[in-house]
Amino acid sequence: MIDAIVYSSLSGSCEEYAHRMSAALHVPFFTEQSHICPTGRKVVYIGWLLAGKVVGLDKAKERYNVVGVVSVGMGAPAANAEEVCRKKNGLGADVAVFPLQGRFDLKRLPLPYRLIMKVKIKDIAKRLNAKAAKTTLTPAEQACLTMATVGRGEPATWDGIKAAIDWVEANSFHSKFPEPKVC
């Protein structure tokens, strides 16, 4: 079992996923910035994507034994999202990767990110509208189109975290610490 879930959240998605995973696995969760969880603990890290990088993951890898990563982005995870996440974040095959869609709220972003995303969401909406004219969008694509058009929105489903939960339950991680549920 893992010792904790550590996350970094901007629009609240990573925190939501951390809550859900924590409740299902009965392990504590902490923000990456808090440093409450002792160094060396076996954790799953949940972070938001910025240009393919999982924000806060590098610091988490220095501090903890990261055995799983949940990468949360605005769009529907691409078919090769796991491979891209591994490459951009320097993750080996020994770390499980779970790409998920999260919520988006342009108003909650810090100014520099807000300015970048104002331009980016126009491109995303244009691309998805063009695709919608030719075919039916998946629920995740439709959710992303709503986020890009309105400037905020929820993922198509929050159920994607179940794969990460199932993976943790299926892998018995042996902690070197006597009380794995206490950080």
N, C-alpha and C positions, 0 to 999 in steps of 0.2 A: 504494500500500500504506500501511497505517497504521504509525505508529512504535511504538505500544505499546497494551496493554490495561491500563486502570486500573480497579480494583474496590474496593468496600467490601462486606464480608461479615459476617453475624451468625451464621447457622446453618451456614455453609460452602458454601451453594449458589453464591453469586457467585464464590467462590474456585474451586469445581469447574468452573463454566462458563469462568472465565478460564484455567484450566489447559487445558481442552479446546480453547478457541479459540487459545490461544498455540501449542499443539502442532500444530494444523492449519495455522496461518498462519506459523509460525516467527518470531514476534515476541515480545518480552519482555512480562511482565505484572508489575504492581506494585500494592500497596495504595494507596488514595487518601491515606491518612494518612502514608505514608512520604516523599512528596515527592522520591523518588529520580529519577523521570523529569523531565527539564528542562521548564521552562515553555515553552508554545507548541507542543509536539509534537502531532501529529495522532493522536488516540486514539479507541478505543471504550471507553465507560464502562459498567461492569456494576455495578448497585446494587440493593439490596433496597427493597421498597416499604413505606412507612409512611403510611397514609391517602392513598394515591395519589401521594405524593411519592417520588421516587427519592433515597434517603438518600446524601448526599455529592455529588450531581450539581451543585449550585450552586457548591460550592468547585471542583469539577473544571472547570466551565465558565469560571471565573475564571482558572484556571491553564493549561488546555490548549485545544487546538482539538478539541472533541468533535464527531466526525462521525457517531457512532452511539451509541445507548443501548440496553442490554439491561436491562429492568426485571424483577425477579424477585420474585414473590409466592407466597403459600401456595396460593392457589386456581388453578383453571383460568383462563387469560386469557379475559376476556369478548370478545364480538364487537367491541366498540368500545374495547378496551383501548389500542390505539395512539393513538386520538384523545384519550382521557382522559389518557393519559400526556403527550401533547404539551401539552394545555391546562394541567394541574396543574403542569407543570415548565417552562413557557415555552419549548417547543421549536418551532422553525420547520420548514417542510417540507424544509429542507436537511439536517436531521438524521434519520437512519434510526432507527426505534424497533422493538424486538423484545421483546414481552412474553412472559415464560416462567414456568413453574411451578418452584418450588424446593422444597427440603426444609424441614421445620419441626421444631424441638425446643424445647418450652416451657422445659425446664431450662437451655438455653443462653442464654436471653434475660436481659438485665439486669432487675432487679426491677421498675422501672416498666412496662416492656413486658410482662413476665410477668403482672403484675396485670391489665393491659388485655386481654391475649390470653386469660386464663382466662375472662373474661366473653365475649369475642368468639367463642371456639371453641365455646361452648355454643350460641350463636345459629347459627353455621355448621353445626354438627352437626344441629340441629333442622331447619333449612331443607333440608339435603341428605337427611336421613332422610324428610322429607315428600315430597320429589321422588322418592326411591327407591321410595316406596310406590305411586307413580303410573306410573313409567317406569324404564327402565334407565339408570343413571348412566354417563357417559362414563368412560374410565379415569382422566382427570385429576380428574373430580369424585369418583370413588371414592377416589383417592389423598388428596384434600383431606378427605373424610369420615373416612378413617383417621387423618389428622393431627389433625383436630378431636376425634375420639373418644378416641384414645390419647395425644395430646399430643406426638406426634412421628411422623415418616414421611418417605418419599422421594417425589419427583415421579413421575408416571406414566411419564415417559421423560426422559432427559437429551438426547435427539436434537434438541430444539428449537433448540439453539445452531447447528445446521447452517445454518439460514436466515441468521443473522448472518455466519457464515463465508463462505457463498456470496455474500452481498452485498458483503463486503469484497473477495473475489476478483474479482467482476464489475466493481467500480469501481476504476479505477486512480487512486489518490490520489497526487498529486505533492507530495512533501514539500519544504520549503525547506531541509531539513537534508541534508548530504552522505551521512550513514550512517543511514538510517531504522531499521535494526534495532538500533542502539546507543543506549541512553538513558543 
